[in-house]
């Protein structure tokens, strides 16, 4: 993302929020991932503006949680592709 290169955490937050809106038509795991990443970027941006280190610390913790969710989603996708059926739960958010 070009916003990180420019040290623009708020631009990254807006971009991730738009991705969250798009992810609401996919699976629960992907929507949860983008929700956590959106809050992470918001807290990191807030931490950059505030004198307190707490928002930055909380943003870091949420970043680690987002990484764990992303790894789970990758594992769910690989196992579903390998075995031809879903092994780990990742239900859709809507019924077509």
Buried (B, 14 or more C-beta within 10 A) or exposed (E): EEBEEEEBBBBBBEBBBEBBEEBEEBBEBBBBBBBBBBBBBBBBBBBEEEEEEEBBEBBBEBBEBBEEBBEBBEEBBEEBEEEEEEEEEBEEBEEE
